[in-house]
Amino acid sequence: MTGARQLSLFIACLTGIALTVSADELPRKTKMPRESYSDVDVIYDFVTAPDGKRLRTIITKPHDATGKLPAIFVAGWLSCDSVEAPEGTKDTAGLAFRELAQLRDFCLFRVDKEGVGDSEGGCAENDFESELAGYRAAFRSLRKYDFIDPSKTYILGISNGGGFAPLVPEADTEQSQVGGYIVVRGWVKTWFEHMLEIERRRFALMGKSPGEVNDRMKLVATLYHDWLIENKAVDVILREKSELAELWPEGKDHAHLYGRPLAFYLQLQKLNLAAAWARVKVPALILHGQFDWIMTREDHELIAQYVNANRPGGAFCRSSRDGTHLSALPEFHRRLSWRGSSVRSQSCEAVVDWLNEHRDT
């Protein structure tokens, strides 16, 4: 074989390797720097959802860790915001993630939903069932990391994730991996009830009188019943009952609510989260924000009640003074932020203390 021929084959081999590596990597979409810490290793990986979309995963572990460590698995919020937390972030959830990422005895595992961050797909059109399938695929991928102890995973559910957290581990073997749940601003009632409670508080925050609030509630009860219970199209409801049009939170957009497609909420309405939480037999920390007008205190107390029925004293519910679901109340009527300031310092301290307490139990 001539030298030129050998060189040609060598270059072709290198090109093939490069193409293989490139095909196995998830391209970076955002210009912001990747997460970094002085004593923490950060692994940017991906998991393939059942529909073929590749979802960005971000895993952190202590740099000097020896052996396998328990993982904190994050089930995130409703909005189309990334779980990535680069240095210098002022986002309250991001600050909490950076603190959790630097815990000495834990790994932190996050996944961006479809169309968020580097993940493929489109968040604004992705329904809940597809989103949950992505979380489940990510949860199953814990086993592939040799530094993670998959038998001791703590699921941290935030906002919407605080409700569906027990649905993430699907099979019995997966449920046995969970060492505990942490709920930060979650929910457990039906989505129909949840929306009515939100609307009552929304009208009050808009400055409506008590009588006006009640009058509006009679109308929105019809709106959400026809949509969520009778499964009528919102566009049809508002056309047939024009008096309800001004009460729809998204104005002229009759295809989305809070940035997600309407099918997302019909699927939430079909869930039975009370039944899911009633099956939980591991410890749980449930944190409610004192000033949270999105998620009610009663929802959190119910979650604790359901878990304690299986494990007396296993669930602890507390209300933190730093908690609200919105950082900018004047803009609540324009776009509800389902993440907002859902995780703040007092709540983060409670999470860290609880994790350290339960790590070896």
KASULZI-V984609 format. One line per field, one symbol per residue. phi: phi as a letter, one per 40 degrees, with the letter a starting at -180 (. if undefined). Layout:
phi=???
This chain:
phi=.cccccccccccccccccccccccbcdccccccccaacbbcbbcbabccdcgccbcbbbbadcccbgcbcbbbcbcccccbcccbcdgcbcccccccccccbccbabbbbbccdgbfccchbccbccccccccccccccccdcccccbcccbbbcbbbfdccccdccccccdcccccccibbbbgbaacccccdcccccdccccccgccdccccccccccccdcccccccgccddcdcccbcccdccccbgccbbbafgbcccdcccccccbccccccccbbdabbbbcdbcccbcccdcccdcccccccbdgcbbbabbccbacbcbddbcccacccbfbcbbdccccccccccccbdbc
